[in-house]
Amino acid sequence: MTAPQLPHDATVGVIAATAGIGIGHLVAALTNPSASPVLSIGSAVIDATPTPVKEWAVATFGTSDKIILIGSVALGTLVLAGLGGVIAARRFSIGALVLIALVALAGAAALTRPAATVADLLPALATGVMALAALWWLVRERDPANAESGGGPTRRRVLTGGGAVLVAAVLAGAAGEAIIRGSRRLGDIVLPRPSDPPPPLADGLDIEGISPFRTPTEDFYRVDVNLSVPVVDVDDWALTIDGDVARPYTITWDELLEMDMIERDITMTCVSNEVGGGYVGATRWLGVPLTDLLERAGIGSRADQILSTAVDGFTISTPLAIATDGRDAMVAIAMDGEPLPREHGFPARLITPGLYGYVGATKWLERLTLTTYASDRAYWTERGWDIDGPIKVSTRIDTPRGLAELDPGDLVIAGVAWAQHRGVEGVQVRIDGGEWTDAELGPDAGVDYWRQWYLPWKAGSGRHTVQARCVTDDGEVQTAERAGPFPNGSSGIHDIVVRVA
């Protein structure tokens, strides 16, 4: 085999693998999107990745981390497939084994998911059949002995046929993606009126660059381990409450909607949020009080945690004592007056004010099990994160942005502060290490909601450091001690540097 043939032979392997992936994604769209070969391998990679690496990825790539992971898995697959194509040009059976190994890896990854069934092997099987068929045909057409009399150069014929296979693969993958996206659209969902509504939410501060008082749903942060959003039909969905309870039961969607609902303004924060980060959002949630659901079951005497399970088998543990201490924990069905988007947990999710999402905000919820930490460990608990997860007091400077070049004169420093389930009494700002100055506060929507703040500033020329900190309703001053997100949330004072020219 000469060196110039290697790129051509590798291309054959890549085309064959791409054809398989396209068909596999289409089959997954019709069965279970999360079983799509690249996604199933990516999910397995997420589960196997050490916590420090996960935190680095979230901090470095933000919400693009999933796209980068999927791209990396796809690239690695195609590189190995290219190697298989090179080998298949000399020994087809051995080259085919490379593709079979990749398909077997995808199938095994699909079966490792907590809620996997035998049917989740179908996308991998379809991938394997298509990839091997394409590899066999392309390698066969490449052989000059198989050329038809007067059929022209073999390589040209292979490239033409390979191009057709590649186009078909892309079309199949695109069709699968279209089916998946179409399935995410919600039908007509009529939300019940809350029996205990909150007062109208006040208008926020009208300051350029400050976070909106209510976060638009399309801008609300999303952090989870799902590469494919679960698609749940409310006609098939039900919520089960079991474990250490006197009367375990299952409630359907229609039965849940018949229960008394509360609506509350609550700020949510992800434990992966760095100081000054964007994994925090505030909106109005509608749902059934968690205590109503638990009291109907009859809470036992042994449980110290609520082990909540999502439709895909993902688990989160919530301290029972905190969830039932009088705060407005709920099984939420709507945010900002609309049904939960599928990306945010439709049809129902857990909301626990004052707790980071990893212990209090299970999305795509289908089971609440009262149990003990000694008996059951949830996904993040197994990975070393703390079990309590109270949200730490924090303040973020939204404007001006760090490293901004500003004109001298009258400016405004502004941002948001949160002390969930404790309340924000005040925000203080310090410039260039001077005295802490009280900022003006925006409207107050309760202890579970963030507050906007601002401070007028007459800026002189030079380089300036700006810091901000929060004071809670009970008098605690936000700590300056620096800590990263692992194992119980970041802490420290947000500071920025700006230059006034």
N, C-alpha and C positions, 0 to 999 in steps of 0.2 A: 504494500500500500504506500503510495507516494504522499508526501506532505500536502500537495495541493488538493488531494482528495479528502483530507481530514475535515475541513470546514463543511464540505458538501455532505459527507456522511453524518457529521454532527447535526446538520440542519435536518436531515431525515429523522433523526431521533427526536429533535425538538418538535417537529411538525406532528409526529405520531403522538407524543405526549400531550401536545396542545389539543389535538383532536379528542383524545380521551378525556381531558379536563373539561372541555366544552360540553361533551355529551354527559359527563358525570354531573356537571352543575345543572344541566337541564333536568336530569332525573331527580336530583336532590330537590329542585324547585317543586317537583310534583309530589315528593314524598316528605322529606325533612331537610330544609335548607342547611341546617347546621352540619349535616352529614356530607356536604359537598367536599370533595377530596382535599382541596387546599385549606378550606376552613377547618376541617376536622383535624388535620395535622397542626394547623396554627393554634387551635384550642389546646391540643396536647402540649405544644410548646409553652403556652401560657402557664398551664398547670405545673410544668416541670421547671419553669424559670425561678431561680432563687429570688426571694423578696427584694434584696438590694438592687438586683438588676431590673426588676419590675419598676421600682421606685425611680431608678435612673431613667428608664424609658419614658415614664409618665412626665417626669420633670423636664426631660430634654425635648421630647417630641409632642407633648401635650395630647390633644385629642387626635393627632395624626399617628399615634403609636400603633393603632390597629392596622391602618393602611400600610405602614412601613413593615409590620410583621407579615401581613398577607403577601406583600410584594417580595419580601425576603424568602418566604417559603416557596412562592411560585418560581423565583429565580433559581433557588437551589434545586428545585425539582427539574427545571429545564436544563440546568447544567448537567445533572446526572443523566437525564434523558439523552442529552447530546453525546455523553460518553457511551450510553447504550447503543446509539446509532452508529458510532464509530466501530464498536465491537461487532454489532450485527452485520456490518458490511463484510466482515471476514468469517465470523461464526454466528449465524443468526440465532441459534438456540441460546447462546450465552448472552448476547445482546438483549434478547427477549426477557431473560431472567432479570436483567436490571430493571426493566419496566415492571415486571411482575412484582419485584421487591418493593418498588415505589407504591404500587397499587395495594399490596398487602399492608404496607405501613399506613396508608390512608384508611383502609378498612379496619385495622386494629385500633387506630386512633378514634374512629367513629364509635366503635364498641366500648371504648373506655369512658364515654360520657355517662354521667350518673343515670340518666333516663333513657339510655340507648336500648334499642330493640334489634332483633335480627334484620328487620326491614331496612335498618340504617346501613346495611352492607350493599344495598342495591346500587347506590351511586358509584361505589368503588368497583363493583363488578362491571357496571356499564363502562366505566373508565378503562378498565383492563381489557375488555373485549374490543373496544374501539381502538385503543392505543396499539394493541397487538396486530389487529387487522390492518391498520394504517401502516405500521412498521413493515409487516410482511409484504404488502403491496408495493410500497416504495422501494424496499430493498430488491424485490423481484424485478421491478421495472428498471432498476439501475443496472441490472446484469445485462451486458450486451447480447448474451446468448438468447435472451428473451425478446429482443427487439424484432419487430415485424419487418419484413422485407420492405425496404424503401421507406421505413417509418421515420427517418431522420435521427439526429443525435440523441442517444439515450439520456444524457444529462438534461437536455432541454425538455424531453418528455417527462422526466421525473419532476423537474421544477414546475412544469405546468400542472401536472397532477397534484403535486404537493401544495401548490398555491390554491388549487380548488379545495383540497382537504382542509387547508388552513382557513379559508373563507367559510366553509361549512362549520368548522369548529367555533369560529368567532360568532357566527349567527346562532348556533345552538347555545353557546354561553350567554349571549345577549338575550335570547328568548327566555332562558332560565332566570336571568336577572330581572327581566320585565315581569315575569310571573311572580317572583318574590316581592318585588316592589308593589305590584298590584294587590297582593294579598295583605300588605300592610295597611291598606286604606280601610278606615273604619266605616261601617255602615251607619245607619241612623240609630244613634244612642240617645234616648231621652233621659236626661238627668233629673233625679228628684230634687225638690226644694229642701234645703236644710231646715230641720226643726229648731236648730239653735244657730242662727246666722250671726256673723260678726257685724260691727258697724261698718259703714262704707270706708274704704281705704282712702286716706287723704292723698291729695296730689303731692308729688315729691318736689324737691328743689329743682329749679330751672337753671342749672349751671352746666355750661358746656363741658363735656368730658366726664361728668359724674355718672356713676351707675344709676340706671332707672330705679325708682323706689320699688316697682314691681318688675321682676325680670320677665321679659317676653319669653313665651314657651320655646320658641325657636332658638333662643339664645341660652336656654337653661343648660347648665353643664351636664354631661353624661360621662360617667366613669363606671365601667363594669368589665367583666371578663368575656363578654359575649361578642364573638365575631359576626354572628348572625342573630338578628332580633327575633325572639320567639313570636310566632303568630298564633294567637289563641282565639277561638270562636267562643263567644259567651254562651252559646247554646250547649257547648260541651264542657264549659268550665264549672268548677265547684271549689269551694273552700272547706277544708276539713280541719276541725279542731280536735286534737286527741292527746294522748300521753297521760300525764298525771292529772286527770280530770274525772269527775264523777259521771258526767254524761257526754261522752264523745259524740260529735255529730258532724254532718256535712250540709253545707248551705249552698244553694244554687245562686246564679247571678240575679234572677228575678226575686228570690227570697232576700238576698242582701239588699237590693234596692228598696224593699218594703220596710226595712229597719229605719229607725230614727237616724238622721244624718246631722253631722256638725260640719261647719265650714270655718276654717281658721287660717290666719296669715302666719306662715312659718318659713323661716330661713333654713335651708339645708346646706350642709358643708361636707365635702369629701375629706377623708383623713389624709389623702395624698396631696392636699392643698399646701403648697409652700407659703411662707410668709409673703403677703402681697400677691398671692396667686389668684387665679380666676375660677377655681372649682368651688364656687359658692353662688347660691341663687336664692331669691325670695319670691314667693308667690302665694296665692290663696288655694288651699286644698279642701276638697269635699270628701267626706268619708264617714264610715261607721266607727264610733268610739271602740277602741280595742278592748276596753274593760267590759263593754256590753257583750261582746262576743265571748270573752273568757268567762264572765259570770254566768252566762247561759250554760256553759259546759260544766261549771262548778270546779273551781281551782282546788287542786289537792294540796297536801301538806309537805311533799318532798321536793317539788320542782323549784329550781332557782334560775332557770333560763327558759326563754321561748326559742325553740329551734324552728325557724321559719324556712320553708322549702319552696323554691320556684318551680315552675312547670318543667324546667330542664334538669331538675335535680340539684341545682345550686343551693347551698345552705348558708344561713346567717344566724348568729346567736345574739339574743337581746336579753339583758338582765331583767328578770321578771319583776323584781322589786322596783326598778326604775320605771319600767313600762307601765306599772300600775300605781304610781305614787301620786296620781292626780293630774299629771300633765296631759295634754290633748293628743296622746298617741292614737292613731287611727289606721284602719284599713281604707286607704284612699282610692277613689275611683275617678277623680277629676282634679285638674289643676287649671287655675285661671279661668274657671267657668266652662271648661270644655273637658270631654272625656280624656283620660290619660292617653297621650300618644303611645304607640307601641314601643317606641324607643325609651319611654319613661315608665314602662311597666304595665300597660294595658293587659288585662282588664282591672287589676287591682295591685296595689303595692302597700307596703308598710311605711308609715311615717311616724317617727318618734322624735318629738322636739327635744333638742339639747344633746342628741347623740349623733356621732358621725354616721354616715350612711352604711359603713361596713358592719355596724352592729344594730342599726335601727331602721333600714329603709329597703327591705327586700322587694325587688321588682318581680313582676310576673308571678305573684304569690299564689300558692295553691294549698299550703298546709301550715298550720301552727301547732307545734308539738310542745307541750309542757314537759320538760325533762330536767336533768341536772348536768352541770358542766363535767362532773365525774363520769357520766355515762355517754355523753355525746359531744363531739367537737365539730364545729362548723368549719367552712372553707378557710376563712381567715384566721380562726383560732389555731388550726393545724399549722399555719404558717408563721406563728409567733406573735401575732398582733394581740394587744391587750383585750380583755373581755369586756371592760366597761365602756370605754370610748366616749367620755363626755367631751363635747366640743370646747376647745380652748378659746378664751377671750382674744379677739384679734381686731386689728384696724388696717384698712388698706387705703393708700393714697391713690386716687384715680387720676387727679389732675393737679399739677402738671405731670407729665410722664417723666420717668427717669431719663437722664441725659438730654433732656430737651434744651434747645437754644431759645431763650426768651428775651423779649424786649424789656428794658427797665420801666418801672412805674407801677401803677396799681394792678395787681394780679389777685387771683383767688386760688387758694389751696383747698382741695375738697376730696371727699371720698366717702367710704362707708365703714361702719364698725358693727361688730356683732358680739353678743354675749348671750347665746341662746339659752332660754329658760332662766335667765338671771336679769336681763335687761341692761340697756346702755344708759347710764346716768350722765356721762359726759365724754368728750374727746378732747385731748390736749395735743398741741402741736409745738414742736421745738425746731428752731432754725439755727443752724451753725453752732449747735451745742449750748445755746442760751437757755433762758428760762422757759419752762413749759407754759404755754398760753392756752386758755380755754377757747375752744372753737364753738361756733354757733351750730345748734343741732336742727335737723329737719324734723318732720312729723314723727310721732310715736305711735306705732301700731301694736305695741305689747312686748312682753319680755321675750317672746320667741321670734321676734322679727328684728332685722337689722335697722340701723338708723343712718341716714345721710348726715354729713356734717360739712362745714366750710369755715375758712378763716381768710379774711381779706389780708393781703400782704403787699406792702410797698417795697418792691424789689429794687435793690441797688445793683450796680454792675459787679460782676465777679462770679466765682464758683460758690454755690451754696448747697448745704446738706439739709434736707427736710425730713423730720421724723414725726410720727403720729402714734398715739396710744389711747387706749380706751379705759374708762373707769366704769365699773358695774354699779347697778343699783344698790348693792350691799357694800360698796366702798372699795372693792378690790381694784388695784391698779394693774393693768396688763403687764405681765412680766417681760423683762428685757432678756431673759435667759434664752439663748439660741438652742433650738432643737429641730431636728429633721422630722419628717412625717412618721417614720417608724420608731417605736411601735404604737404610739398613741396620739399622733398629731404634732404638727410643727408649732413652734412658739418663737417669740422674739419681736422686736420692734421693726416695723416696715420703715425703711429709710430710702430716700432717693437723692441723687445728685443732679442738679441743674446748673446751667450756665446762663447768666444774664449778661448780654453783650451790651 
